[in-house]
């Protein structure tokens, strides 16, 4: 689990959870709080892909 834990000034902690890949269900390095307009490998209407699955899909549909 690659969640980010931030120590806040008031002494509390904030846990930032990461998205999971919609294909393989593995945790990505993309925080859930990151807006979709700033994400790589995000598929509108479907969700977040990990780098491995995104590369597999891109390679499968690339003209050779």
DSSP file (Angstrom, degrees, kcal/mol; ACC not computed):
  #  RESIDUE AA STRUCTURE BP1 BP2  ACC     N-H-->O    O-->H-N    N-H-->O    O-->H-N    TCO  KAPPA ALPHA  PHI   PSI    X-CA   Y-CA   Z-CA
    1    1 A X              0   0    0      0, 0.0    16,-0.0     0, 0.0     0, 0.0   0.000 360.0 360.0 360.0 126.4    0.0    0.0    0.0
    2    2 A X        +     0   0    0     26,-0.2     2,-0.1     2,-0.1    26,-0.0  -0.154 360.0 151.4-108.5  37.3    1.5    3.3   -1.1
    3    3 A X        -     0   0    0     15,-0.1     2,-0.5     1,-0.1    14,-0.2  -0.402  42.7-127.4 -69.0 146.6   -0.8    5.7    0.8
    4    4 A X  E     -A   16   0A   0     12,-1.8    12,-3.5    -2,-0.1     2,-0.5  -0.831  17.4-159.3 -98.6 129.8    0.7    9.0    1.8
    5    5 A X  E     -A   15   0A   0     -2,-0.5     2,-0.5    10,-0.2    10,-0.2  -0.943   8.4-167.2-110.6 124.1    0.4   10.1    5.4
    6    6 A X  E     -A   14   0A   0      8,-3.0     8,-2.7    -2,-0.5     2,-0.7  -0.933  16.9-137.9-114.2 132.2    0.7   13.8    6.1
    7    7 A X  E     -A   13   0A   0     -2,-0.5     6,-0.2     6,-0.2     2,-0.1  -0.795  25.9-146.5 -87.3 117.7    1.3   15.3    9.6
    8    8 A X    >   -     0   0    0      4,-2.9     3,-1.8    -2,-0.7    -1,-0.0  -0.422  21.4-112.3 -84.2 160.2   -0.9   18.4    9.9
    9    9 A X  T 3  S+     0   0    0      1,-0.3    -1,-0.1     2,-0.1     4,-0.0   0.799 115.1  60.0 -61.8 -30.2    0.0   21.5   11.9
   10   10 A X  T 3  S-     0   0    0      1,-0.1    -1,-0.3     2,-0.0     3,-0.1   0.417 123.3-101.7 -81.5   4.2   -2.8   20.8   14.4
   11   11 A X  S <  S+     0   0    0     -3,-1.8    -2,-0.1     1,-0.3    -1,-0.1   0.293  85.4 119.1  97.1 -10.6   -1.2   17.5   15.3
   12   12 A X        -     0   0    0     -5,-0.1    -4,-2.9     1,-0.0     2,-0.4  -0.285  57.5-127.3 -80.9 171.6   -3.6   15.3   13.3
   13   13 A X  E     -A    7   0A   0     -6,-0.2     2,-0.5    -3,-0.1    -6,-0.2  -0.940  10.4-153.4-120.5 145.0   -2.7   13.0   10.4
   14   14 A X  E     -A    6   0A   0     -8,-2.7    -8,-3.0    -2,-0.4     2,-0.6  -0.980   7.6-154.0-118.6 126.6   -4.2   12.9    6.9
   15   15 A X  E     -A    5   0A   0     -2,-0.5     2,-0.7   -10,-0.2   -10,-0.2  -0.896   5.3-157.2-103.6 122.3   -4.1    9.7    5.0
   16   16 A X  E     -A    4   0A   0    -12,-3.5   -12,-1.8    -2,-0.6     2,-0.2  -0.877  11.7-151.6-100.5 114.1   -4.2   10.1    1.2
   17   17 A X        -     0   0    0     -2,-0.7    15,-2.9   -14,-0.2    16,-0.4  -0.577   8.5-133.9 -87.3 149.8   -5.5    6.9   -0.6
   18   18 A X  E     -B   31   0B   0     13,-0.3    13,-0.3    -2,-0.2    11,-0.1  -0.688  21.6-105.2-101.4 154.6   -4.4    6.0   -4.1
   19   19 A X  E     -     0   0B   0     11,-3.2     9,-3.3    -2,-0.3     2,-0.3  -0.299  29.2-132.5 -69.8 158.3   -6.6    4.8   -7.0
   20   20 A X  E     -B   27   0B   0      7,-0.3    28,-0.4     9,-0.1     7,-0.2  -0.863  27.4-100.5-110.7 152.3   -6.7    1.2   -8.1
   21   21 A X     >  -     0   0    0      5,-3.1     4,-1.2    -2,-0.3    28,-0.2  -0.478  20.5-142.8 -71.3 136.3   -6.4    0.1  -11.7
   22   22 A X  T  4 S+     0   0    0     26,-2.4    -1,-0.1    -2,-0.2    27,-0.1   0.633  97.5  42.2 -75.6 -13.5   -9.7   -0.8  -13.3
   23   23 A X  T  4 S+     0   0    0     25,-0.2    -1,-0.1     3,-0.1    26,-0.1   0.892 131.0  15.6 -96.2 -55.9   -8.2   -3.7  -15.2
   24   24 A X  T  4 S-     0   0    0      2,-0.1    -2,-0.1    26,-0.0     3,-0.1   0.519  90.4-129.7-102.1  -7.1   -5.8   -5.5  -12.8
   25   25 A X     <  +     0   0    0     -4,-1.2     2,-0.2     1,-0.2    -3,-0.1   0.655  58.1 143.1  67.1  17.3   -7.1   -4.0   -9.5
   26   26 A X        -     0   0    0      1,-0.1    -5,-3.1    -6,-0.1     2,-0.2  -0.577  59.3-100.0 -84.0 151.6   -3.6   -3.1   -8.4
   27   27 A X  E     -B   20   0B   0     -7,-0.2    -7,-0.3    -2,-0.2     2,-0.1  -0.527  38.8-153.4 -71.7 134.5   -2.9    0.1   -6.5
   28   28 A X  E     -     0   0B   0     -9,-3.3   -26,-0.2    -2,-0.2    22,-0.1  -0.360  25.8-113.7 -95.4-179.2   -1.6    2.9   -8.7
   29   29 A X  E    S+     0   0B   0     -2,-0.1     2,-0.6   -11,-0.1    -9,-0.1   0.100  83.2 109.3-101.0  21.0    0.5    5.9   -7.6
   30   30 A X  E     -     0   0B   0    -11,-0.3   -11,-3.2     2,-0.0    -2,-0.2  -0.872  68.6-131.6-101.7 118.3   -2.3    8.3   -8.4
   31   31 A X  E >   -B   18   0B   0     -2,-0.6     3,-1.6   -13,-0.3   -13,-0.3  -0.406  13.3-128.2 -67.5 143.1   -3.9    9.9   -5.3
   32   32 A X  T 3  S+     0   0    0    -15,-2.9    -1,-0.1     1,-0.3   -14,-0.1   0.783 107.6  61.1 -59.6 -27.8   -7.8    9.8   -5.3
   33   33 A X  T 3  S+     0   0    0    -16,-0.4     2,-0.4     2,-0.1    -1,-0.3   0.605  78.2 104.7 -79.0 -10.9   -7.8   13.6   -4.6
   34   34 A X  S <  S-     0   0    0     -3,-1.6     5,-0.1     1,-0.1    -4,-0.0  -0.588  80.1-116.3 -74.9 124.9   -6.0   14.4   -7.9
   35   35 A X    >   -     0   0    0     -2,-0.4     3,-2.0     1,-0.1     4,-0.2  -0.283  19.3-120.9 -61.6 144.1   -8.5   15.8  -10.4
   36   36 A X  G >  S+     0   0    0      1,-0.3     3,-1.2     2,-0.2     6,-0.1   0.746 109.0  67.5 -61.9 -24.5   -9.0   13.6  -13.5
   37   37 A X  G 3  S+     0   0    0      1,-0.2    -1,-0.3     3,-0.0    -2,-0.1   0.696 104.3  44.6 -67.5 -17.6   -7.8   16.5  -15.8
   38   38 A X  G <  S+     0   0    0     -3,-2.0     2,-0.3     2,-0.1    -1,-0.2   0.280  95.2 100.1-109.5   8.8   -4.3   16.2  -14.3
   39   39 A X    <   -     0   0    0     -3,-1.2     3,-0.3    -4,-0.2     2,-0.3  -0.657  60.6-141.2 -96.5 149.9   -4.0   12.4  -14.4
   40   40 A X  S    S+     0   0    0     -2,-0.3     9,-0.2     1,-0.2     3,-0.1  -0.805  86.0  21.6 -99.9 153.4   -2.2   10.2  -16.9
   41   41 A X  S    S+     0   0    0     -2,-0.3     8,-2.2     1,-0.2     2,-0.5   0.760  85.2 143.8  63.2  28.2   -3.8    6.9  -17.9
   42   42 A X  E     -C   48   0C   0     -3,-0.3     2,-0.6     6,-0.2    -1,-0.2  -0.859  37.7-154.0 -98.6 133.0   -7.3    8.0  -16.9
   43   43 A X  E >>  -C   47   0C   0      4,-3.0     4,-2.3    -2,-0.5     3,-2.2  -0.927  20.6-122.8-109.6 116.2  -10.1    6.7  -19.1
   44   44 A X  T 34 S+     0   0    0     -2,-0.6     4,-0.0     1,-0.3    -2,-0.0  -0.321  96.5  11.7 -57.1 132.3  -13.2    8.9  -19.1
   45   45 A X  T 34 S+     0   0    0      1,-0.1    -1,-0.3    -2,-0.0     0, 0.0   0.333 131.2  53.1  82.7  -7.5  -16.3    6.9  -18.1
   46   46 A X  T <4 S-     0   0    0     -3,-2.2     2,-0.3     1,-0.2    -2,-0.2   0.693  94.7-128.6-122.2 -56.6  -14.2    3.9  -16.9
   47   47 A X  E  <  -C   43   0C   0     -4,-2.3    -4,-3.0   -28,-0.0     2,-0.3  -0.946  43.2 -13.3 138.9-159.1  -11.5    5.0  -14.4
   48   48 A X  E     -C   42   0C   0    -28,-0.4   -26,-2.4    -2,-0.3     2,-0.3  -0.602  46.5-160.7 -89.4 137.6   -7.8    4.8  -13.6
   49   49 A X        -     0   0    0     -8,-2.2     2,-0.1    -2,-0.3    -9,-0.1  -0.880  19.2-124.2-109.7 147.9   -5.3    2.5  -15.3
   50   50 A X     >  -     0   0    0     -2,-0.3     4,-2.3     1,-0.1     5,-0.2  -0.417  34.6-103.8 -78.0 167.7   -1.9    1.5  -13.9
   51   51 A X  H  > S+     0   0    0      1,-0.2     4,-2.4     2,-0.2     5,-0.2   0.884 119.4  53.2 -61.1 -40.1    1.1    2.1  -16.2
   52   52 A X  H  > S+     0   0    0      2,-0.2     4,-2.1     1,-0.2    -1,-0.2   0.943 112.8  41.6 -63.2 -49.6    1.4   -1.6  -17.1
   53   53 A X  H  > S+     0   0    0      2,-0.2     4,-2.3     1,-0.2    -1,-0.2   0.881 113.7  53.3 -67.3 -38.1   -2.2   -2.0  -18.2
   54   54 A X  H  X S+     0   0    0     -4,-2.3     4,-2.5     1,-0.2    -1,-0.2   0.914 110.2  47.7 -62.6 -42.6   -2.2    1.4  -20.0
   55   55 A X  H  X S+     0   0    0     -4,-2.4     4,-2.6     2,-0.2     5,-0.2   0.888 110.2  52.2 -66.2 -39.3    0.9    0.4  -22.0
   56   56 A X  H  X S+     0   0    0     -4,-2.1     4,-1.7     2,-0.2    -2,-0.2   0.918 112.7  45.0 -61.7 -43.2   -0.6   -3.0  -22.9
   57   57 A X  H  X S+     0   0    0     -4,-2.3     4,-1.5     2,-0.2    -2,-0.2   0.920 113.6  49.2 -68.1 -43.7   -3.7   -1.4  -24.2
   58   58 A X  H  < S+     0   0    0     -4,-2.5    -2,-0.2     1,-0.2    -1,-0.2   0.908 112.4  48.1 -62.0 -42.1   -1.7    1.3  -26.1
   59   59 A X  H >< S+     0   0    0     -4,-2.6     3,-0.8     1,-0.2    -1,-0.2   0.842 108.3  55.1 -67.5 -33.6    0.5   -1.3  -27.7
   60   60 A X  H 3< S+     0   0    0     -4,-1.7    -1,-0.2     1,-0.2    -2,-0.2   0.844 114.7  38.4 -68.8 -33.0   -2.4   -3.5  -28.7
   61   61 A X  T 3< S+     0   0    0     -4,-1.5     2,-0.4    -3,-0.2    -1,-0.2   0.190  89.6 111.7-106.1  15.5   -4.1   -0.7  -30.6
   62   62 A X  S <  S-     0   0    0     -3,-0.8     2,-0.2    -4,-0.2    -3,-0.0  -0.767  70.8-120.4 -90.5 132.4   -1.0    0.9  -32.1
   63   63 A X              0   0    0     -2,-0.4    -2,-0.1     1,-0.1    -1,-0.0  -0.487 360.0 360.0 -69.8 138.2   -0.7    0.6  -35.9
   64   64 A X              0   0    0     -2,-0.2    -1,-0.1     0, 0.0    -2,-0.0   0.358 360.0 360.0-118.2 360.0    2.5   -1.2  -36.9
